[in-house]
Amino acid sequence: QKFELKVSVNCCGGCKKKVKKILQGVEGVLKTKIDPLQPKVTILGQVDPQILIKKLLKAGKQAEVWS
């Protein structure tokens, strides 16, 4: 399963690392790709996008499903 989340990661390099670490720490996430030009993260794996959104919100990152 592949889906995309809208997450603001362009504030600094630390933000990208933080988001990647949070997402890859969730069971079922196989791969993450952060697009530095857009506020977009592509996730590959068997996981509910809402779980990832909640994890990111808990860490202070606004997230939503990319439409």
PDBQT receptor file of N, H, CA, C and O in Angstrom, charges set to zero:
ATOM      1  N   GLN A   1       0.848  -1.184   0.000  1.00  0.00    +0.000 N 
ATOM      2  CA  GLN A   1       0.000   0.000   0.000  1.00  0.00    +0.000 C 
ATOM      3  C   GLN A   1       0.889   1.242   0.000  1.00  0.00    +0.000 C 
ATOM      4  O   GLN A   1       1.855   1.339   0.757  1.00  0.00    +0.000 OA
ATOM      5  N   LYS A   2       0.537   2.181  -0.865  1.00  0.00    +0.000 N 
ATOM      6  H   LYS A   2      -0.248   2.102  -1.480  1.00  0.00    +0.000 HD
ATOM      7  CA  LYS A   2       1.295   3.428  -0.972  1.00  0.00    +0.000 C 
ATOM      8  C   LYS A   2       0.328   4.588  -0.801  1.00  0.00    +0.000 C 
ATOM      9  O   LYS A   2      -0.744   4.614  -1.405  1.00  0.00    +0.000 OA
ATOM     10  N   PHE A   3       0.719   5.543   0.026  1.00  0.00    +0.000 N 
ATOM     11  H   PHE A   3       1.590   5.522   0.517  1.00  0.00    +0.000 HD
ATOM     12  CA  PHE A   3      -0.091   6.747   0.177  1.00  0.00    +0.000 C 
ATOM     13  C   PHE A   3       0.812   7.916   0.520  1.00  0.00    +0.000 C 
ATOM     14  O   PHE A   3       1.990   7.746   0.834  1.00  0.00    +0.000 OA
ATOM     15  N   GLU A   4       0.232   9.112   0.454  1.00  0.00    +0.000 N 
ATOM     16  H   GLU A   4      -0.726   9.251   0.199  1.00  0.00    +0.000 HD
ATOM     17  CA  GLU A   4       1.003  10.328   0.692  1.00  0.00    +0.000 C 
ATOM     18  C   GLU A   4       0.347  11.174   1.767  1.00  0.00    +0.000 C 
ATOM     19  O   GLU A   4      -0.877  11.271   1.854  1.00  0.00    +0.000 OA
ATOM     20  N   LEU A   5       1.198  11.785   2.584  1.00  0.00    +0.000 N 
ATOM     21  H   LEU A   5       2.193  11.707   2.512  1.00  0.00    +0.000 HD
ATOM     22  CA  LEU A   5       0.728  12.691   3.623  1.00  0.00    +0.000 C 
ATOM     23  C   LEU A   5       1.275  14.080   3.360  1.00  0.00    +0.000 C 
ATOM     24  O   LEU A   5       2.398  14.238   2.883  1.00  0.00    +0.000 OA
ATOM     25  N   LYS A   6       0.476  15.077   3.674  1.00  0.00    +0.000 N 
ATOM     26  H   LYS A   6      -0.437  14.948   4.062  1.00  0.00    +0.000 HD
ATOM     27  CA  LYS A   6       0.918  16.468   3.597  1.00  0.00    +0.000 C 
ATOM     28  C   LYS A   6       1.458  16.822   4.978  1.00  0.00    +0.000 C 
ATOM     29  O   LYS A   6       0.712  16.893   5.954  1.00  0.00    +0.000 OA
ATOM     30  N   VAL A   7       2.769  17.043   5.042  1.00  0.00    +0.000 N 
ATOM     31  H   VAL A   7       3.376  16.986   4.249  1.00  0.00    +0.000 HD
ATOM     32  CA  VAL A   7       3.444  17.357   6.301  1.00  0.00    +0.000 C 
ATOM     33  C   VAL A   7       4.466  18.450   6.026  1.00  0.00    +0.000 C 
ATOM     34  O   VAL A   7       5.238  18.349   5.072  1.00  0.00    +0.000 OA
ATOM     35  N   SER A   8       4.480  19.479   6.840  1.00  0.00    +0.000 N 
ATOM     36  H   SER A   8       3.854  19.560   7.615  1.00  0.00    +0.000 HD
ATOM     37  CA  SER A   8       5.459  20.550   6.671  1.00  0.00    +0.000 C 
ATOM     38  C   SER A   8       6.813  20.078   7.196  1.00  0.00    +0.000 C 
ATOM     39  O   SER A   8       6.985  19.877   8.398  1.00  0.00    +0.000 OA
ATOM     40  N   VAL A   9       7.772  19.903   6.286  1.00  0.00    +0.000 N 
ATOM     41  H   VAL A   9       7.632  20.067   5.309  1.00  0.00    +0.000 HD
ATOM     42  CA  VAL A   9       9.100  19.423   6.677  1.00  0.00    +0.000 C 
ATOM     43  C   VAL A   9      10.212  20.332   6.149  1.00  0.00    +0.000 C 
ATOM     44  O   VAL A   9      11.385  19.962   6.181  1.00  0.00    +0.000 OA
ATOM     45  N   ASN A  10       9.846  21.510   5.669  1.00  0.00    +0.000 N 
ATOM     46  H   ASN A  10       8.892  21.811   5.643  1.00  0.00    +0.000 HD
ATOM     47  CA  ASN A  10      10.848  22.370   5.039  1.00  0.00    +0.000 C 
ATOM     48  C   ASN A  10      11.441  23.423   5.970  1.00  0.00    +0.000 C 
ATOM     49  O   ASN A  10      12.137  24.327   5.506  1.00  0.00    +0.000 OA
ATOM     50  N   CYS A  11      11.181  23.326   7.270  1.00  0.00    +0.000 N 
ATOM     51  H   CYS A  11      10.615  22.592   7.647  1.00  0.00    +0.000 HD
ATOM     52  CA  CYS A  11      11.710  24.353   8.173  1.00  0.00    +0.000 C 
ATOM     53  C   CYS A  11      13.211  24.159   8.419  1.00  0.00    +0.000 C 
ATOM     54  O   CYS A  11      13.957  25.135   8.507  1.00  0.00    +0.000 OA
ATOM     55  N   CYS A  12      13.654  22.895   8.529  1.00  0.00    +0.000 N 
ATOM     56  H   CYS A  12      13.048  22.103   8.458  1.00  0.00    +0.000 HD
ATOM     57  CA  CYS A  12      15.083  22.636   8.736  1.00  0.00    +0.000 C 
ATOM     58  C   CYS A  12      15.370  21.161   8.478  1.00  0.00    +0.000 C 
ATOM     59  O   CYS A  12      14.450  20.356   8.335  1.00  0.00    +0.000 OA
ATOM     60  N   GLY A  13      16.639  20.819   8.420  1.00  0.00    +0.000 N 
ATOM     61  H   GLY A  13      17.386  21.473   8.537  1.00  0.00    +0.000 HD
ATOM     62  CA  GLY A  13      17.030  19.424   8.218  1.00  0.00    +0.000 C 
ATOM     63  C   GLY A  13      16.600  18.538   9.368  1.00  0.00    +0.000 C 
ATOM     64  O   GLY A  13      16.315  17.356   9.175  1.00  0.00    +0.000 OA
ATOM     65  N   GLY A  14      16.552  19.101  10.556  1.00  0.00    +0.000 N 
ATOM     66  H   GLY A  14      16.783  20.062  10.712  1.00  0.00    +0.000 HD
ATOM     67  CA  GLY A  14      16.134  18.348  11.736  1.00  0.00    +0.000 C 
ATOM     68  C   GLY A  14      14.691  17.896  11.643  1.00  0.00    +0.000 C 
ATOM     69  O   GLY A  14      14.342  16.812  12.111  1.00  0.00    +0.000 OA
ATOM     70  N   CYS A  15      13.850  18.725  11.038  1.00  0.00    +0.000 N 
ATOM     71  H   CYS A  15      14.133  19.606  10.657  1.00  0.00    +0.000 HD
ATOM     72  CA  CYS A  15      12.430  18.374  10.870  1.00  0.00    +0.000 C 
ATOM     73  C   CYS A  15      12.291  17.132   9.992  1.00  0.00    +0.000 C 
ATOM     74  O   CYS A  15      11.506  16.234  10.299  1.00  0.00    +0.000 OA
ATOM     75  N   LYS A  16      13.047  17.084   8.913  1.00  0.00    +0.000 N 
ATOM     76  H   LYS A  16      13.685  17.813   8.664  1.00  0.00    +0.000 HD
ATOM     77  CA  LYS A  16      12.985  15.933   8.010  1.00  0.00    +0.000 C 
ATOM     78  C   LYS A  16      13.384  14.662   8.739  1.00  0.00    +0.000 C 
ATOM     79  O   LYS A  16      12.721  13.631   8.623  1.00  0.00    +0.000 OA
ATOM     80  N   LYS A  17      14.477  14.746   9.496  1.00  0.00    +0.000 N 
ATOM     81  H   LYS A  17      15.016  15.583   9.590  1.00  0.00    +0.000 HD
ATOM     82  CA  LYS A  17      14.951  13.576  10.246  1.00  0.00    +0.000 C 
ATOM     83  C   LYS A  17      13.924  13.141  11.281  1.00  0.00    +0.000 C 
ATOM     84  O   LYS A  17      13.678  11.948  11.457  1.00  0.00    +0.000 OA
ATOM     85  N   LYS A  18      13.324  14.113  11.966  1.00  0.00    +0.000 N 
ATOM     86  H   LYS A  18      13.524  15.082  11.823  1.00  0.00    +0.000 HD
ATOM     87  CA  LYS A  18      12.333  13.823  13.005  1.00  0.00    +0.000 C 
ATOM     88  C   LYS A  18      11.120  13.108  12.407  1.00  0.00    +0.000 C 
ATOM     89  O   LYS A  18      10.665  12.096  12.940  1.00  0.00    +0.000 OA
ATOM     90  N   VAL A  19      10.600  13.639  11.301  1.00  0.00    +0.000 N 
ATOM     91  H   VAL A  19      10.969  14.461  10.868  1.00  0.00    +0.000 HD
ATOM     92  CA  VAL A  19       9.430  13.050  10.650  1.00  0.00    +0.000 C 
ATOM     93  C   VAL A  19       9.751  11.635  10.170  1.00  0.00    +0.000 C 
ATOM     94  O   VAL A  19       8.962  10.713  10.371  1.00  0.00    +0.000 OA
ATOM     95  N   LYS A  20      10.899  11.470   9.544  1.00  0.00    +0.000 N 
ATOM     96  H   LYS A  20      11.540  12.220   9.380  1.00  0.00    +0.000 HD
ATOM     97  CA  LYS A  20      11.299  10.155   9.029  1.00  0.00    +0.000 C 
ATOM     98  C   LYS A  20      11.424   9.144  10.172  1.00  0.00    +0.000 C 
ATOM     99  O   LYS A  20      10.982   8.001  10.051  1.00  0.00    +0.000 OA
ATOM    100  N   LYS A  21      12.026   9.576  11.275  1.00  0.00    +0.000 N 
ATOM    101  H   LYS A  21      12.385  10.504  11.373  1.00  0.00    +0.000 HD
ATOM    102  CA  LYS A  21      12.215   8.694  12.433  1.00  0.00    +0.000 C 
ATOM    103  C   LYS A  21      10.866   8.276  13.026  1.00  0.00    +0.000 C 
ATOM    104  O   LYS A  21      10.670   7.110  13.368  1.00  0.00    +0.000 OA
ATOM    105  N   ILE A  22       9.948   9.222  13.145  1.00  0.00    +0.000 N 
ATOM    106  H   ILE A  22      10.107  10.169  12.868  1.00  0.00    +0.000 HD
ATOM    107  CA  ILE A  22       8.614   8.926  13.683  1.00  0.00    +0.000 C 
ATOM    108  C   ILE A  22       7.904   7.907  12.793  1.00  0.00    +0.000 C 
ATOM    109  O   ILE A  22       7.376   6.907  13.281  1.00  0.00    +0.000 OA
ATOM    110  N   LEU A  23       7.894   8.165  11.494  1.00  0.00    +0.000 N 
ATOM    111  H   LEU A  23       8.323   8.977  11.098  1.00  0.00    +0.000 HD
ATOM    112  CA  LEU A  23       7.170   7.295  10.570  1.00  0.00    +0.000 C 
ATOM    113  C   LEU A  23       7.788   5.904  10.491  1.00  0.00    +0.000 C 
ATOM    114  O   LEU A  23       7.066   4.907  10.472  1.00  0.00    +0.000 OA
ATOM    115  N   GLN A  24       9.111   5.829  10.444  1.00  0.00    +0.000 N 
ATOM    116  H   GLN A  24       9.697   6.639  10.460  1.00  0.00    +0.000 HD
ATOM    117  CA  GLN A  24       9.763   4.529  10.325  1.00  0.00    +0.000 C 
ATOM    118  C   GLN A  24       9.702   3.732  11.629  1.00  0.00    +0.000 C 
ATOM    119  O   GLN A  24       9.964   2.530  11.637  1.00  0.00    +0.000 OA
ATOM    120  N   GLY A  25       9.359   4.399  12.720  1.00  0.00    +0.000 N 
ATOM    121  H   GLY A  25       9.146   5.376  12.713  1.00  0.00    +0.000 HD
ATOM    122  CA  GLY A  25       9.208   3.712  13.997  1.00  0.00    +0.000 C 
ATOM    123  C   GLY A  25       7.854   3.039  14.155  1.00  0.00    +0.000 C 
ATOM    124  O   GLY A  25       7.624   2.327  15.133  1.00  0.00    +0.000 OA
ATOM    125  N   VAL A  26       6.961   3.258  13.205  1.00  0.00    +0.000 N 
ATOM    126  H   VAL A  26       7.148   3.836  12.410  1.00  0.00    +0.000 HD
ATOM    127  CA  VAL A  26       5.621   2.672  13.265  1.00  0.00    +0.000 C 
ATOM    128  C   VAL A  26       5.638   1.310  12.563  1.00  0.00    +0.000 C 
ATOM    129  O   VAL A  26       6.127   1.180  11.441  1.00  0.00    +0.000 OA
ATOM    130  N   GLU A  27       5.096   0.306  13.248  1.00  0.00    +0.000 N 
ATOM    131  H   GLU A  27       4.699   0.412  14.160  1.00  0.00    +0.000 HD
ATOM    132  CA  GLU A  27       5.046  -1.036  12.682  1.00  0.00    +0.000 C 
ATOM    133  C   GLU A  27       4.203  -1.041  11.414  1.00  0.00    +0.000 C 
ATOM    134  O   GLU A  27       3.098  -0.500  11.389  1.00  0.00    +0.000 OA
ATOM    135  N   GLY A  28       4.733  -1.654  10.364  1.00  0.00    +0.000 N 
ATOM    136  H   GLY A  28       5.631  -2.093  10.384  1.00  0.00    +0.000 HD
ATOM    137  CA  GLY A  28       4.023  -1.730   9.092  1.00  0.00    +0.000 C 
ATOM    138  C   GLY A  28       4.574  -0.789   8.037  1.00  0.00    +0.000 C 
ATOM    139  O   GLY A  28       4.326  -0.979   6.846  1.00  0.00    +0.000 OA
ATOM    140  N   VAL A  29       5.326   0.234   8.463  1.00  0.00    +0.000 N 
ATOM    141  H   VAL A  29       5.527   0.389   9.430  1.00  0.00    +0.000 HD
ATOM    142  CA  VAL A  29       5.921   1.171   7.508  1.00  0.00    +0.000 C 
ATOM    143  C   VAL A  29       7.190   0.536   6.944  1.00  0.00    +0.000 C 
ATOM    144  O   VAL A  29       8.107   0.200   7.694  1.00  0.00    +0.000 OA
ATOM    145  N   LEU A  30       7.239   0.374   5.625  1.00  0.00    +0.000 N 
ATOM    146  H   LEU A  30       6.493   0.646   5.016  1.00  0.00    +0.000 HD
ATOM    147  CA  LEU A  30       8.390  -0.241   4.978  1.00  0.00    +0.000 C 
ATOM    148  C   LEU A  30       9.371   0.803   4.455  1.00  0.00    +0.000 C 
ATOM    149  O   LEU A  30      10.586   0.626   4.543  1.00  0.00    +0.000 OA
ATOM    150  N   LYS A  31       8.831   1.896   3.907  1.00  0.00    +0.000 N 
ATOM    151  H   LYS A  31       7.844   2.040   3.835  1.00  0.00    +0.000 HD
ATOM    152  CA  LYS A  31       9.698   2.901   3.285  1.00  0.00    +0.000 C 
ATOM    153  C   LYS A  31       9.033   4.266   3.358  1.00  0.00    +0.000 C 
ATOM    154  O   LYS A  31       7.813   4.380   3.240  1.00  0.00    +0.000 OA
ATOM    155  N   THR A  32       9.851   5.311   3.556  1.00  0.00    +0.000 N 
ATOM    156  H   THR A  32      10.842   5.219   3.652  1.00  0.00    +0.000 HD
ATOM    157  CA  THR A  32       9.340   6.681   3.529  1.00  0.00    +0.000 C 
ATOM    158  C   THR A  32      10.207   7.511   2.595  1.00  0.00    +0.000 C 
ATOM    159  O   THR A  32      11.421   7.321   2.516  1.00  0.00    +0.000 OA
ATOM    160  N   LYS A  33       9.566   8.428   1.895  1.00  0.00    +0.000 N 
ATOM    161  H   LYS A  33       8.580   8.582   1.959  1.00  0.00    +0.000 HD
ATOM    162  CA  LYS A  33      10.300   9.343   1.012  1.00  0.00    +0.000 C 
ATOM    163  C   LYS A  33       9.754  10.744   1.238  1.00  0.00    +0.000 C 
ATOM    164  O   LYS A  33       8.558  10.992   1.082  1.00  0.00    +0.000 OA
ATOM    165  N   ILE A  34      10.644  11.654   1.606  1.00  0.00    +0.000 N 
ATOM    166  H   ILE A  34      11.615  11.453   1.733  1.00  0.00    +0.000 HD
ATOM    167  CA  ILE A  34      10.245  13.040   1.849  1.00  0.00    +0.000 C 
ATOM    168  C   ILE A  34      10.584  13.873   0.624  1.00  0.00    +0.000 C 
ATOM    169  O   ILE A  34      11.718  13.855   0.145  1.00  0.00    +0.000 OA
ATOM    170  N   ASP A  35       9.602  14.595   0.125  1.00  0.00    +0.000 N 
ATOM    171  H   ASP A  35       8.681  14.609   0.514  1.00  0.00    +0.000 HD
ATOM    172  CA  ASP A  35       9.803  15.500  -1.009  1.00  0.00    +0.000 C 
ATOM    173  C   ASP A  35      10.173  16.869  -0.447  1.00  0.00    +0.000 C 
ATOM    174  O   ASP A  35       9.329  17.528   0.161  1.00  0.00    +0.000 OA
ATOM    175  N   PRO A  36      11.421  17.313  -0.635  1.00  0.00    +0.000 N 
ATOM    176  CA  PRO A  36      11.861  18.585  -0.059  1.00  0.00    +0.000 C 
ATOM    177  C   PRO A  36      11.246  19.821  -0.717  1.00  0.00    +0.000 C 
ATOM    178  O   PRO A  36      11.268  20.903  -0.130  1.00  0.00    +0.000 OA
ATOM    179  N   LEU A  37      10.705  19.679  -1.915  1.00  0.00    +0.000 N 
ATOM    180  H   LEU A  37      10.687  18.801  -2.392  1.00  0.00    +0.000 HD
ATOM    181  CA  LEU A  37      10.129  20.820  -2.622  1.00  0.00    +0.000 C 
ATOM    182  C   LEU A  37       8.652  21.030  -2.306  1.00  0.00    +0.000 C 
ATOM    183  O   LEU A  37       8.121  22.122  -2.505  1.00  0.00    +0.000 OA
ATOM    184  N   GLN A  38       8.003  20.006  -1.823  1.00  0.00    +0.000 N 
ATOM    185  H   GLN A  38       8.434  19.118  -1.661  1.00  0.00    +0.000 HD
ATOM    186  CA  GLN A  38       6.588  20.087  -1.459  1.00  0.00    +0.000 C 
ATOM    187  C   GLN A  38       6.446  19.584  -0.023  1.00  0.00    +0.000 C 
ATOM    188  O   GLN A  38       7.309  18.850   0.460  1.00  0.00    +0.000 OA
ATOM    189  N   PRO A  39       5.391  19.960   0.649  1.00  0.00    +0.000 N 
ATOM    190  CA  PRO A  39       5.196  19.430   2.009  1.00  0.00    +0.000 C 
ATOM    191  C   PRO A  39       4.587  18.028   1.940  1.00  0.00    +0.000 C 
ATOM    192  O   PRO A  39       3.503  17.785   2.470  1.00  0.00    +0.000 OA
ATOM    193  N   LYS A  40       5.311  17.096   1.266  1.00  0.00    +0.000 N 
ATOM    194  H   LYS A  40       6.191  17.293   0.835  1.00  0.00    +0.000 HD
ATOM    195  CA  LYS A  40       4.742  15.780   0.994  1.00  0.00    +0.000 C 
ATOM    196  C   LYS A  40       5.679  14.662   1.430  1.00  0.00    +0.000 C 
ATOM    197  O   LYS A  40       6.888  14.711   1.200  1.00  0.00    +0.000 OA
ATOM    198  N   VAL A  41       5.084  13.644   2.068  1.00  0.00    +0.000 N 
ATOM    199  H   VAL A  41       4.102  13.604   2.254  1.00  0.00    +0.000 HD
ATOM    200  CA  VAL A  41       5.818  12.451   2.454  1.00  0.00    +0.000 C 
ATOM    201  C   VAL A  41       5.090  11.254   1.852  1.00  0.00    +0.000 C 
ATOM    202  O   VAL A  41       3.885  11.089   2.045  1.00  0.00    +0.000 OA
ATOM    203  N   THR A  42       5.834  10.418   1.120  1.00  0.00    +0.000 N 
ATOM    204  H   THR A  42       6.812  10.553   0.963  1.00  0.00    +0.000 HD
ATOM    205  CA  THR A  42       5.266   9.213   0.529  1.00  0.00    +0.000 C 
ATOM    206  C   THR A  42       5.626   8.036   1.423  1.00  0.00    +0.000 C 
ATOM    207  O   THR A  42       6.785   7.862   1.798  1.00  0.00    +0.000 OA
ATOM    208  N   ILE A  43       4.626   7.228   1.763  1.00  0.00    +0.000 N 
ATOM    209  H   ILE A  43       3.684   7.368   1.459  1.00  0.00    +0.000 HD
ATOM    210  CA  ILE A  43       4.828   6.094   2.658  1.00  0.00    +0.000 C 
ATOM    211  C   ILE A  43       4.425   4.817   1.944  1.00  0.00    +0.000 C 
ATOM    212  O   ILE A  43       3.393   4.762   1.274  1.00  0.00    +0.000 OA
ATOM    213  N   LEU A  44       5.254   3.788   2.097  1.00  0.00    +0.000 N 
ATOM    214  H   LEU A  44       6.091   3.832   2.641  1.00  0.00    +0.000 HD
ATOM    215  CA  LEU A  44       4.977   2.473   1.542  1.00  0.00    +0.000 C 
ATOM    216  C   LEU A  44       4.889   1.501   2.703  1.00  0.00    +0.000 C 
ATOM    217  O   LEU A  44       5.811   1.417   3.515  1.00  0.00    +0.000 OA
ATOM    218  N   GLY A  45       3.788   0.765   2.790  1.00  0.00    +0.000 N 
ATOM    219  H   GLY A  45       3.039   0.833   2.131  1.00  0.00    +0.000 HD
ATOM    220  CA  GLY A  45       3.646  -0.207   3.860  1.00  0.00    +0.000 C 
ATOM    221  C   GLY A  45       2.197  -0.535   4.156  1.00  0.00    +0.000 C 
ATOM    222  O   GLY A  45       1.280   0.010   3.541  1.00  0.00    +0.000 OA
ATOM    223  N   GLN A  46       2.009  -1.424   5.098  1.00  0.00    +0.000 N 
ATOM    224  H   GLN A  46       2.754  -1.866   5.598  1.00  0.00    +0.000 HD
ATOM    225  CA  GLN A  46       0.672  -1.849   5.515  1.00  0.00    +0.000 C 
ATOM    226  C   GLN A  46       0.346  -1.190   6.847  1.00  0.00    +0.000 C 
ATOM    227  O   GLN A  46       0.554  -1.778   7.908  1.00  0.00    +0.000 OA
ATOM    228  N   VAL A  47      -0.162   0.024   6.783  1.00  0.00    +0.000 N 
ATOM    229  H   VAL A  47      -0.331   0.501   5.921  1.00  0.00    +0.000 HD
ATOM    230  CA  VAL A  47      -0.470   0.777   7.997  1.00  0.00    +0.000 C 
ATOM    231  C   VAL A  47      -1.599   1.767   7.699  1.00  0.00    +0.000 C 
ATOM    232  O   VAL A  47      -1.730   2.249   6.574  1.00  0.00    +0.000 OA
ATOM    233  N   ASP A  48      -2.395   2.059   8.699  1.00  0.00    +0.000 N 
ATOM    234  H   ASP A  48      -2.288   1.667   9.613  1.00  0.00    +0.000 HD
ATOM    235  CA  ASP A  48      -3.491   3.017   8.569  1.00  0.00    +0.000 C 
ATOM    236  C   ASP A  48      -2.912   4.438   8.587  1.00  0.00    +0.000 C 
ATOM    237  O   ASP A  48      -2.212   4.797   9.534  1.00  0.00    +0.000 OA
ATOM    238  N   PRO A  49      -3.187   5.248   7.566  1.00  0.00    +0.000 N 
ATOM    239  CA  PRO A  49      -2.662   6.619   7.531  1.00  0.00    +0.000 C 
ATOM    240  C   PRO A  49      -3.047   7.431   8.766  1.00  0.00    +0.000 C 
ATOM    241  O   PRO A  49      -2.290   8.303   9.192  1.00  0.00    +0.000 OA
ATOM    242  N   GLN A  50      -4.211   7.154   9.340  1.00  0.00    +0.000 N 
ATOM    243  H   GLN A  50      -4.826   6.446   8.994  1.00  0.00    +0.000 HD
ATOM    244  CA  GLN A  50      -4.653   7.909  10.523  1.00  0.00    +0.000 C 
ATOM    245  C   GLN A  50      -3.734   7.671  11.721  1.00  0.00    +0.000 C 
ATOM    246  O   GLN A  50      -3.551   8.565  12.548  1.00  0.00    +0.000 OA
ATOM    247  N   ILE A  51      -3.160   6.483  11.818  1.00  0.00    +0.000 N 
ATOM    248  H   ILE A  51      -3.309   5.757  11.146  1.00  0.00    +0.000 HD
ATOM    249  CA  ILE A  51      -2.208   6.184  12.897  1.00  0.00    +0.000 C 
ATOM    250  C   ILE A  51      -0.977   7.067  12.740  1.00  0.00    +0.000 C 
ATOM    251  O   ILE A  51      -0.474   7.620  13.718  1.00  0.00    +0.000 OA
ATOM    252  N   LEU A  52      -0.495   7.196  11.512  1.00  0.00    +0.000 N 
ATOM    253  H   LEU A  52      -0.903   6.746  10.717  1.00  0.00    +0.000 HD
ATOM    254  CA  LEU A  52       0.692   8.019  11.254  1.00  0.00    +0.000 C 
ATOM    255  C   LEU A  52       0.398   9.491  11.527  1.00  0.00    +0.000 C 
ATOM    256  O   LEU A  52       1.232  10.203  12.086  1.00  0.00    +0.000 OA
ATOM    257  N   ILE A  53      -0.779   9.939  11.135  1.00  0.00    +0.000 N 
ATOM    258  H   ILE A  53      -1.457   9.361  10.681  1.00  0.00    +0.000 HD
ATOM    259  CA  ILE A  53      -1.167  11.335  11.367  1.00  0.00    +0.000 C 
ATOM    260  C   ILE A  53      -1.199  11.624  12.861  1.00  0.00    +0.000 C 
ATOM    261  O   ILE A  53      -0.721  12.670  13.301  1.00  0.00    +0.000 OA
ATOM    262  N   LYS A  54      -1.759  10.705  13.645  1.00  0.00    +0.000 N 
ATOM    263  H   LYS A  54      -2.147   9.856  13.288  1.00  0.00    +0.000 HD
ATOM    264  CA  LYS A  54      -1.814  10.887  15.102  1.00  0.00    +0.000 C 
ATOM    265  C   LYS A  54      -0.418  10.936  15.712  1.00  0.00    +0.000 C 
ATOM    266  O   LYS A  54      -0.156  11.748  16.599  1.00  0.00    +0.000 OA
ATOM    267  N   LYS A  55       0.482  10.068  15.237  1.00  0.00    +0.000 N 
ATOM    268  H   LYS A  55       0.268   9.408  14.516  1.00  0.00    +0.000 HD
ATOM    269  CA  LYS A  55       1.864  10.054  15.741  1.00  0.00    +0.000 C 
ATOM    270  C   LYS A  55       2.552  11.385  15.447  1.00  0.00    +0.000 C 
ATOM    271  O   LYS A  55       3.247  11.931  16.303  1.00  0.00    +0.000 OA
ATOM    272  N   LEU A  56       2.358  11.901  14.243  1.00  0.00    +0.000 N 
ATOM    273  H   LEU A  56       1.793  11.457  13.547  1.00  0.00    +0.000 HD
ATOM    274  CA  LEU A  56       2.980  13.169  13.858  1.00  0.00    +0.000 C 
ATOM    275  C   LEU A  56       2.394  14.332  14.655  1.00  0.00    +0.000 C 
ATOM    276  O   LEU A  56       3.127  15.226  15.076  1.00  0.00    +0.000 OA
ATOM    277  N   LEU A  57       1.082  14.323  14.862  1.00  0.00    +0.000 N 
ATOM    278  H   LEU A  57       0.486  13.596  14.520  1.00  0.00    +0.000 HD
ATOM    279  CA  LEU A  57       0.439  15.380  15.651  1.00  0.00    +0.000 C 
ATOM    280  C   LEU A  57       0.970  15.387  17.080  1.00  0.00    +0.000 C 
ATOM    281  O   LEU A  57       1.198  16.446  17.665  1.00  0.00    +0.000 OA
ATOM    282  N   LYS A  58       1.163  14.198  17.631  1.00  0.00    +0.000 N 
ATOM    283  H   LYS A  58       0.978  13.338  17.156  1.00  0.00    +0.000 HD
ATOM    284  CA  LYS A  58       1.693  14.061  18.986  1.00  0.00    +0.000 C 
ATOM    285  C   LYS A  58       3.094  14.678  19.091  1.00  0.00    +0.000 C 
ATOM    286  O   LYS A  58       3.484  15.187  20.142  1.00  0.00    +0.000 OA
ATOM    287  N   ALA A  59       3.840  14.621  17.983  1.00  0.00    +0.000 N 
ATOM    288  H   ALA A  59       3.524  14.207  17.129  1.00  0.00    +0.000 HD
ATOM    289  CA  ALA A  59       5.198  15.169  17.948  1.00  0.00    +0.000 C 
ATOM    290  C   ALA A  59       5.209  16.639  17.521  1.00  0.00    +0.000 C 
ATOM    291  O   ALA A  59       6.275  17.232  17.354  1.00  0.00    +0.000 OA
ATOM    292  N   GLY A  60       4.015  17.227  17.344  1.00  0.00    +0.000 N 
ATOM    293  H   GLY A  60       3.149  16.745  17.480  1.00  0.00    +0.000 HD
ATOM    294  CA  GLY A  60       3.942  18.644  16.998  1.00  0.00    +0.000 C 
ATOM    295  C   GLY A  60       3.969  18.947  15.517  1.00  0.00    +0.000 C 
ATOM    296  O   GLY A  60       4.187  20.093  15.123  1.00  0.00    +0.000 OA
ATOM    297  N   LYS A  61       3.751  17.939  14.692  1.00  0.00    +0.000 N 
ATOM    298  H   LYS A  61       3.574  17.009  15.013  1.00  0.00    +0.000 HD
ATOM    299  CA  LYS A  61       3.743  18.127  13.240  1.00  0.00    +0.000 C 
ATOM    300  C   LYS A  61       2.324  17.980  12.700  1.00  0.00    +0.000 C 
ATOM    301  O   LYS A  61       1.698  16.933  12.861  1.00  0.00    +0.000 OA
ATOM    302  N   GLN A  62       1.824  19.026  12.065  1.00  0.00    +0.000 N 
ATOM    303  H   GLN A  62       2.333  19.877  11.934  1.00  0.00    +0.000 HD
ATOM    304  CA  GLN A  62       0.502  18.988  11.441  1.00  0.00    +0.000 C 
ATOM    305  C   GLN A  62       0.581  18.072  10.222  1.00  0.00    +0.000 C 
ATOM    306  O   GLN A  62       1.498  18.200   9.410  1.00  0.00    +0.000 OA
ATOM    307  N   ALA A  63      -0.368  17.155  10.088  1.00  0.00    +0.000 N 
ATOM    308  H   ALA A  63      -1.113  17.052  10.747  1.00  0.00    +0.000 HD
ATOM    309  CA  ALA A  63      -0.349  16.215   8.969  1.00  0.00    +0.000 C 
ATOM    310  C   ALA A  63      -1.767  15.910   8.512  1.00  0.00    +0.000 C 
ATOM    311  O   ALA A  63      -2.714  15.938   9.297  1.00  0.00    +0.000 OA
ATOM    312  N   GLU A  64      -1.887  15.618   7.227  1.00  0.00    +0.000 N 
ATOM    313  H   GLU A  64      -1.117  15.595   6.589  1.00  0.00    +0.000 HD
ATOM    314  CA  GLU A  64      -3.171  15.194   6.662  1.00  0.00    +0.000 C 
ATOM    315  C   GLU A  64      -2.889  14.370   5.417  1.00  0.00    +0.000 C 
ATOM    316  O   GLU A  64      -1.795  14.431   4.856  1.00  0.00    +0.000 OA
ATOM    317  N   VAL A  65      -3.878  13.603   4.992  1.00  0.00    +0.000 N 
ATOM    318  H   VAL A  65      -4.767  13.554   5.448  1.00  0.00    +0.000 HD
ATOM    319  CA  VAL A  65      -3.724  12.797   3.783  1.00  0.00    +0.000 C 
ATOM    320  C   VAL A  65      -3.639  13.733   2.588  1.00  0.00    +0.000 C 
ATOM    321  O   VAL A  65      -4.453  14.645   2.441  1.00  0.00    +0.000 OA
ATOM    322  N   TRP A  66      -2.643  13.500   1.733  1.00  0.00    +0.000 N 
ATOM    323  H   TRP A  66      -1.982  12.759   1.852  1.00  0.00    +0.000 HD
ATOM    324  CA  TRP A  66      -2.440  14.308   0.523  1.00  0.00    +0.000 C 
ATOM    325  C   TRP A  66      -3.545  13.956  -0.469  1.00  0.00    +0.000 C 
ATOM    326  O   TRP A  66      -3.758  12.785  -0.781  1.00  0.00    +0.000 OA
ATOM    327  N   SER A  67      -4.250  14.981  -0.962  1.00  0.00    +0.000 N 
ATOM    328  H   SER A  67      -4.077  15.933  -0.708  1.00  0.00    +0.000 HD
ATOM    329  CA  SER A  67      -5.349  14.701  -1.895  1.00  0.00    +0.000 C 
ATOM    330  C   SER A  67      -5.028  15.166  -3.292  1.00  0.00    +0.000 C 
ATOM    331  O   SER A  67      -5.844  15.007  -4.200  1.00  0.00    +0.000 OA
TER     332      SER A  67
